[in-house]
Amino acid sequence: MNGQELTYLNRAIELAEEALEAGDEPFGSVLVSAEGGRVGRGS
């Protein structure tokens, strides 16, 4: 895993924590293109 992938993974974890704090299921995602650019995010 490279540094950029770790950054995206950490952001997904942050989104999951935010969702849990808001009373939702603890789920977060970051959609990344094949070139490594962020396409979207969700929680």
N, CA, C, O and CB atoms as a CASP TS submission, in Angstrom:
PFRMAT TS
TARGET T0000
AUTHOR 0000-0000-0000
METHOD Language model
MODEL 1
PARENT N/A
ATOM      1  N   MET     1       0.855  -1.164   0.000  1.00  0.00           N
ATOM      2  CA  MET     1       0.000   0.000   0.000  1.00  0.00           C
ATOM      3  C   MET     1       0.903   1.229   0.000  1.00  0.00           C
ATOM      4  O   MET     1       1.851   1.326   0.779  1.00  0.00           O
ATOM      5  CB  MET     1      -0.974  -0.003   1.225  1.00  0.00           C
ATOM      6  N   ASN     2       0.586   2.163  -0.891  1.00  0.00           N
ATOM      7  CA  ASN     2       1.394   3.383  -0.944  1.00  0.00           C
ATOM      8  C   ASN     2       0.765   4.491  -0.097  1.00  0.00           C
ATOM      9  O   ASN     2      -0.320   4.319   0.460  1.00  0.00           O
ATOM     10  CB  ASN     2       1.558   3.857  -2.400  1.00  0.00           C
ATOM     11  N   GLY     3       1.444   5.606  -0.010  1.00  0.00           N
ATOM     12  CA  GLY     3       0.979   6.701   0.822  1.00  0.00           C
ATOM     13  C   GLY     3      -0.358   7.274   0.396  1.00  0.00           C
ATOM     14  O   GLY     3      -1.176   7.640   1.240  1.00  0.00           O
ATOM     15  N   GLN     4      -0.587   7.355  -0.909  1.00  0.00           N
ATOM     16  CA  GLN     4      -1.852   7.899  -1.400  1.00  0.00           C
ATOM     17  C   GLN     4      -3.010   6.965  -1.040  1.00  0.00           C
ATOM     18  O   GLN     4      -4.082   7.423  -0.647  1.00  0.00           O
ATOM     19  CB  GLN     4      -1.793   8.116  -2.930  1.00  0.00           C
ATOM     20  N   GLU     5      -2.791   5.663  -1.174  1.00  0.00           N
ATOM     21  CA  GLU     5      -3.829   4.699  -0.811  1.00  0.00           C
ATOM     22  C   GLU     5      -4.139   4.773   0.678  1.00  0.00           C
ATOM     23  O   GLU     5      -5.299   4.677   1.079  1.00  0.00           O
ATOM     24  CB  GLU     5      -3.399   3.275  -1.191  1.00  0.00           C
ATOM     25  N   LEU     6      -3.120   4.940   1.487  1.00  0.00           N
ATOM     26  CA  LEU     6      -3.311   5.061   2.924  1.00  0.00           C
ATOM     27  C   LEU     6      -4.111   6.321   3.262  1.00  0.00           C
ATOM     28  O   LEU     6      -4.947   6.302   4.165  1.00  0.00           O
ATOM     29  CB  LEU     6      -1.956   5.081   3.642  1.00  0.00           C
ATOM     30  N   THR     7      -3.859   7.398   2.549  1.00  0.00           N
ATOM     31  CA  THR     7      -4.617   8.636   2.749  1.00  0.00           C
ATOM     32  C   THR     7      -6.094   8.406   2.461  1.00  0.00           C
ATOM     33  O   THR     7      -6.950   8.844   3.231  1.00  0.00           O
ATOM     34  CB  THR     7      -4.068   9.764   1.851  1.00  0.00           C
ATOM     35  N   TYR     8      -6.404   7.723   1.361  1.00  0.00           N
ATOM     36  CA  TYR     8      -7.804   7.444   1.015  1.00  0.00           C
ATOM     37  C   TYR     8      -8.443   6.507   2.034  1.00  0.00           C
ATOM     38  O   TYR     8      -9.605   6.692   2.397  1.00  0.00           O
ATOM     39  CB  TYR     8      -7.899   6.833  -0.393  1.00  0.00           C
ATOM     40  N   LEU     9      -7.704   5.508   2.499  1.00  0.00           N
ATOM     41  CA  LEU     9      -8.227   4.589   3.505  1.00  0.00           C
ATOM     42  C   LEU     9      -8.542   5.331   4.795  1.00  0.00           C
ATOM     43  O   LEU     9      -9.594   5.115   5.396  1.00  0.00           O
ATOM     44  CB  LEU     9      -7.229   3.459   3.774  1.00  0.00           C
ATOM     45  N   ASN    10      -7.644   6.195   5.220  1.00  0.00           N
ATOM     46  CA  ASN    10      -7.881   6.975   6.434  1.00  0.00           C
ATOM     47  C   ASN    10      -9.092   7.885   6.290  1.00  0.00           C
ATOM     48  O   ASN    10      -9.844   8.070   7.247  1.00  0.00           O
ATOM     49  CB  ASN    10      -6.652   7.801   6.778  1.00  0.00           C
ATOM     50  N   ARG    11      -9.288   8.456   5.106  1.00  0.00           N
ATOM     51  CA  ARG    11     -10.459   9.319   4.890  1.00  0.00           C
ATOM     52  C   ARG    11     -11.749   8.496   4.966  1.00  0.00           C
ATOM     53  O   ARG    11     -12.748   8.966   5.509  1.00  0.00           O
ATOM     54  CB  ARG    11     -10.361  10.041   3.516  1.00  0.00           C
ATOM     55  N   ALA    12     -11.736   7.280   4.429  1.00  0.00           N
ATOM     56  CA  ALA    12     -12.915   6.412   4.510  1.00  0.00           C
ATOM     57  C   ALA    12     -13.236   6.081   5.972  1.00  0.00           C
ATOM     58  O   ALA    12     -14.405   6.031   6.357  1.00  0.00           O
ATOM     59  CB  ALA    12     -12.688   5.107   3.701  1.00  0.00           C
ATOM     60  N   ILE    13     -12.213   5.858   6.772  1.00  0.00           N
ATOM     61  CA  ILE    13     -12.419   5.589   8.197  1.00  0.00           C
ATOM     62  C   ILE    13     -13.007   6.814   8.890  1.00  0.00           C
ATOM     63  O   ILE    13     -13.910   6.688   9.717  1.00  0.00           O
ATOM     64  CB  ILE    13     -11.091   5.179   8.872  1.00  0.00           C
ATOM     65  N   GLU    14     -12.500   7.992   8.556  1.00  0.00           N
ATOM     66  CA  GLU    14     -13.046   9.229   9.122  1.00  0.00           C
ATOM     67  C   GLU    14     -14.524   9.387   8.764  1.00  0.00           C
ATOM     68  O   GLU    14     -15.330   9.765   9.615  1.00  0.00           O
ATOM     69  CB  GLU    14     -12.246  10.449   8.622  1.00  0.00           C
ATOM     70  N   LEU    15     -14.882   9.103   7.520  1.00  0.00           N
ATOM     71  CA  LEU    15     -16.279   9.204   7.090  1.00  0.00           C
ATOM     72  C   LEU    15     -17.160   8.214   7.849  1.00  0.00           C
ATOM     73  O   LEU    15     -18.291   8.537   8.212  1.00  0.00           O
ATOM     74  CB  LEU    15     -16.394   8.959   5.578  1.00  0.00           C
ATOM     75  N   ALA    16     -16.641   7.007   8.087  1.00  0.00           N
ATOM     76  CA  ALA    16     -17.389   6.010   8.853  1.00  0.00           C
ATOM     77  C   ALA    16     -17.614   6.489  10.288  1.00  0.00           C
ATOM     78  O   ALA    16     -18.702   6.321  10.838  1.00  0.00           O
ATOM     79  CB  ALA    16     -16.644   4.659   8.852  1.00  0.00           C
ATOM     80  N   GLU    17     -16.596   7.079  10.882  1.00  0.00           N
ATOM     81  CA  GLU    17     -16.731   7.615  12.240  1.00  0.00           C
ATOM     82  C   GLU    17     -17.762   8.740  12.282  1.00  0.00           C
ATOM     83  O   GLU    17     -18.563   8.812  13.215  1.00  0.00           O
ATOM     84  CB  GLU    17     -15.373   8.124  12.754  1.00  0.00           C
ATOM     85  N   GLU    18     -17.747   9.620  11.277  1.00  0.00           N
ATOM     86  CA  GLU    18     -18.725  10.709  11.205  1.00  0.00           C
ATOM     87  C   GLU    18     -20.140  10.154  11.072  1.00  0.00           C
ATOM     88  O   GLU    18     -21.068  10.663  11.700  1.00  0.00           O
ATOM     89  CB  GLU    18     -18.407  11.645  10.023  1.00  0.00           C
ATOM     90  N   ALA    19     -20.308   9.120  10.262  1.00  0.00           N
ATOM     91  CA  ALA    19     -21.625   8.503  10.088  1.00  0.00           C
ATOM     92  C   ALA    19     -22.110   7.902  11.401  1.00  0.00           C
ATOM     93  O   ALA    19     -23.273   8.071  11.767  1.00  0.00           O
ATOM     94  CB  ALA    19     -21.578   7.419   8.992  1.00  0.00           C
ATOM     95  N   LEU    20     -21.238   7.209  12.106  1.00  0.00           N
ATOM     96  CA  LEU    20     -21.596   6.601  13.383  1.00  0.00           C
ATOM     97  C   LEU    20     -22.001   7.663  14.397  1.00  0.00           C
ATOM     98  O   LEU    20     -22.987   7.492  15.113  1.00  0.00           O
ATOM     99  CB  LEU    20     -20.430   5.771  13.926  1.00  0.00           C
ATOM    100  N   GLU    21     -21.254   8.751  14.461  1.00  0.00           N
ATOM    101  CA  GLU    21     -21.572   9.847  15.379  1.00  0.00           C
ATOM    102  C   GLU    21     -22.918  10.486  15.046  1.00  0.00           C
ATOM    103  O   GLU    21     -23.598  11.007  15.930  1.00  0.00           O
ATOM    104  CB  GLU    21     -20.470  10.906  15.338  1.00  0.00           C
ATOM    105  N   ALA    22     -23.304  10.445  13.760  1.00  0.00           N
ATOM    106  CA  ALA    22     -24.586  11.013  13.325  1.00  0.00           C
ATOM    107  C   ALA    22     -25.739  10.025  13.504  1.00  0.00           C
ATOM    108  O   ALA    22     -26.883  10.340  13.176  1.00  0.00           O
ATOM    109  CB  ALA    22     -24.498  11.443  11.862  1.00  0.00           C
ATOM    110  N   GLY    23     -25.440   8.819  14.029  1.00  0.00           N
ATOM    111  CA  GLY    23     -26.489   7.839  14.264  1.00  0.00           C
ATOM    112  C   GLY    23     -26.724   6.884  13.110  1.00  0.00           C
ATOM    113  O   GLY    23     -27.683   6.114  13.133  1.00  0.00           O
ATOM    114  N   ASP    24     -25.874   6.919  12.110  1.00  0.00           N
ATOM    115  CA  ASP    24     -26.001   6.032  10.956  1.00  0.00           C
ATOM    116  C   ASP    24     -25.093   4.817  11.140  1.00  0.00           C
ATOM    117  O   ASP    24     -24.348   4.716  12.115  1.00  0.00           O
ATOM    118  CB  ASP    24     -25.653   6.781   9.642  1.00  0.00           C
ATOM    119  N   GLU    25     -25.176   3.902  10.177  1.00  0.00           N
ATOM    120  CA  GLU    25     -24.276   2.761  10.173  1.00  0.00           C
ATOM    121  C   GLU    25     -22.849   3.261   9.947  1.00  0.00           C
ATOM    122  O   GLU    25     -22.650   4.222   9.205  1.00  0.00           O
ATOM    123  CB  GLU    25     -24.687   1.727   9.082  1.00  0.00           C
ATOM    124  N   PRO    26     -21.852   2.626  10.573  1.00  0.00           N
ATOM    125  CA  PRO    26     -20.466   3.080  10.435  1.00  0.00           C
ATOM    126  C   PRO    26     -19.856   2.647   9.111  1.00  0.00           C
ATOM    127  O   PRO    26     -19.115   1.666   9.049  1.00  0.00           O
ATOM    128  CB  PRO    26     -19.624   2.552  11.583  1.00  0.00           C
ATOM    129  N   PHE    27     -20.172   3.385   8.054  1.00  0.00           N
ATOM    130  CA  PHE    27     -19.688   3.067   6.718  1.00  0.00           C
ATOM    131  C   PHE    27     -19.195   4.333   6.050  1.00  0.00           C
ATOM    132  O   PHE    27     -19.878   5.357   6.070  1.00  0.00           O
ATOM    133  CB  PHE    27     -20.788   2.398   5.872  1.00  0.00           C
ATOM    134  N   GLY    28     -18.026   4.268   5.465  1.00  0.00           N
ATOM    135  CA  GLY    28     -17.492   5.390   4.702  1.00  0.00           C
ATOM    136  C   GLY    28     -16.772   4.847   3.489  1.00  0.00           C
ATOM    137  O   GLY    28     -16.181   3.768   3.546  1.00  0.00           O
ATOM    138  N   SER    29     -16.812   5.576   2.398  1.00  0.00           N
ATOM    139  CA  SER    29     -16.125   5.110   1.193  1.00  0.00           C
ATOM    140  C   SER    29     -15.534   6.292   0.439  1.00  0.00           C
ATOM    141  O   SER    29     -16.030   7.416   0.499  1.00  0.00           O
ATOM    142  CB  SER    29     -17.089   4.320   0.282  1.00  0.00           C
ATOM    143  N   VAL    30     -14.461   5.992  -0.268  1.00  0.00           N
ATOM    144  CA  VAL    30     -13.815   6.962  -1.140  1.00  0.00           C
ATOM    145  C   VAL    30     -13.615   6.256  -2.472  1.00  0.00           C
ATOM    146  O   VAL    30     -12.919   5.243  -2.537  1.00  0.00           O
ATOM    147  CB  VAL    30     -12.445   7.496  -0.537  1.00  0.00           C
ATOM    148  N   LEU    31     -14.213   6.774  -3.521  1.00  0.00           N
ATOM    149  CA  LEU    31     -14.099   6.196  -4.859  1.00  0.00           C
ATOM    150  C   LEU    31     -12.926   6.857  -5.573  1.00  0.00           C
ATOM    151  O   LEU    31     -12.851   8.082  -5.676  1.00  0.00           O
ATOM    152  CB  LEU    31     -15.426   6.377  -5.673  1.00  0.00           C
ATOM    153  N   VAL    32     -12.004   6.016  -6.067  1.00  0.00           N
ATOM    154  CA  VAL    32     -10.765   6.501  -6.675  1.00  0.00           C
ATOM    155  C   VAL    32     -10.663   5.951  -8.097  1.00  0.00           C
ATOM    156  O   VAL    32     -10.938   4.773  -8.325  1.00  0.00           O
ATOM    157  CB  VAL    32      -9.519   6.084  -5.825  1.00  0.00           C
ATOM    158  N   SER    33     -10.273   6.788  -9.047  1.00  0.00           N
ATOM    159  CA  SER    33     -10.101   6.352 -10.431  1.00  0.00           C
ATOM    160  C   SER    33      -8.847   5.491 -10.573  1.00  0.00           C
ATOM    161  O   SER    33      -8.018   5.436  -9.666  1.00  0.00           O
ATOM    162  CB  SER    33     -10.023   7.568 -11.373  1.00  0.00           C
ATOM    163  N   ALA    34      -8.718   4.829 -11.707  1.00  0.00           N
ATOM    164  CA  ALA    34      -7.545   3.995 -11.987  1.00  0.00           C
ATOM    165  C   ALA    34      -6.258   4.819 -11.976  1.00  0.00           C
ATOM    166  O   ALA    34      -5.181   4.289 -11.704  1.00  0.00           O
ATOM    167  CB  ALA    34      -7.705   3.293 -13.342  1.00  0.00           C
ATOM    168  N   GLU    35      -6.369   6.107 -12.268  1.00  0.00           N
ATOM    169  CA  GLU    35      -5.201   6.989 -12.268  1.00  0.00           C
ATOM    170  C   GLU    35      -4.860   7.484 -10.872  1.00  0.00           C
ATOM    171  O   GLU    35      -3.832   8.135 -10.681  1.00  0.00           O
ATOM    172  CB  GLU    35      -5.438   8.172 -13.183  1.00  0.00           C
ATOM    173  N   GLY    36      -5.708   7.184  -9.894  1.00  0.00           N
ATOM    174  CA  GLY    36      -5.432   7.578  -8.511  1.00  0.00           C
ATOM    175  C   GLY    36      -6.103   8.844  -8.069  1.00  0.00           C
ATOM    176  O   GLY    36      -5.849   9.301  -6.955  1.00  0.00           O
ATOM    177  N   GLY    37      -6.952   9.440  -8.888  1.00  0.00           N
ATOM    178  CA  GLY    37      -7.663  10.647  -8.497  1.00  0.00           C
ATOM    179  C   GLY    37      -8.964  10.322  -7.793  1.00  0.00           C
ATOM    180  O   GLY    37      -9.636   9.358  -8.158  1.00  0.00           O
ATOM    181  N   ARG    38      -9.332  11.099  -6.797  1.00  0.00           N
ATOM    182  CA  ARG    38     -10.577  10.868  -6.074  1.00  0.00           C
ATOM    183  C   ARG    38     -11.751  11.253  -6.971  1.00  0.00           C
ATOM    184  O   ARG    38     -11.773  12.340  -7.549  1.00  0.00           O
ATOM    185  CB  ARG    38     -10.609  11.673  -4.741  1.00  0.00           C
ATOM    186  N   VAL    39     -12.721  10.353  -7.079  1.00  0.00           N
ATOM    187  CA  VAL    39     -13.889  10.577  -7.905  1.00  0.00           C
ATOM    188  C   VAL    39     -15.082  10.988  -7.048  1.00  0.00           C
ATOM    189  O   VAL    39     -15.892  11.814  -7.468  1.00  0.00           O
ATOM    190  CB  VAL    39     -14.218   9.324  -8.714  1.00  0.00           C
ATOM    191  N   GLY    40     -15.194  10.415  -5.849  1.00  0.00           N
ATOM    192  CA  GLY    40     -16.319  10.723  -4.967  1.00  0.00           C
ATOM    193  C   GLY    40     -16.089  10.148  -3.590  1.00  0.00           C
ATOM    194  O   GLY    40     -15.086   9.482  -3.332  1.00  0.00           O
ATOM    195  N   ARG    41     -17.047  10.420  -2.701  1.00  0.00           N
ATOM    196  CA  ARG    41     -16.976   9.892  -1.346  1.00  0.00           C
ATOM    197  C   ARG    41     -18.391   9.716  -0.833  1.00  0.00           C
ATOM    198  O   ARG    41     -19.329  10.301  -1.376  1.00  0.00           O
ATOM    199  CB  ARG    41     -16.152  10.824  -0.411  1.00  0.00           C
ATOM    200  N   GLY    42     -18.548   8.934   0.186  1.00  0.00           N
ATOM    201  CA  GLY    42     -19.859   8.723   0.759  1.00  0.00           C
ATOM    202  C   GLY    42     -19.776   8.181   2.160  1.00  0.00           C
ATOM    203  O   GLY    42     -18.759   7.627   2.578  1.00  0.00           O
ATOM    204  N   SER    43     -20.864   8.351   2.878  1.00  0.00           N
ATOM    205  CA  SER    43     -20.940   7.780   4.222  1.00  0.00           C
ATOM    206  C   SER    43     -22.355   7.353   4.479  1.00  0.00           C
ATOM    207  O   SER    43     -22.659   6.840   5.556  1.00  0.00           O
ATOM    208  CB  SER    43     -20.467   8.784   5.299  1.00  0.00           C
TER
END
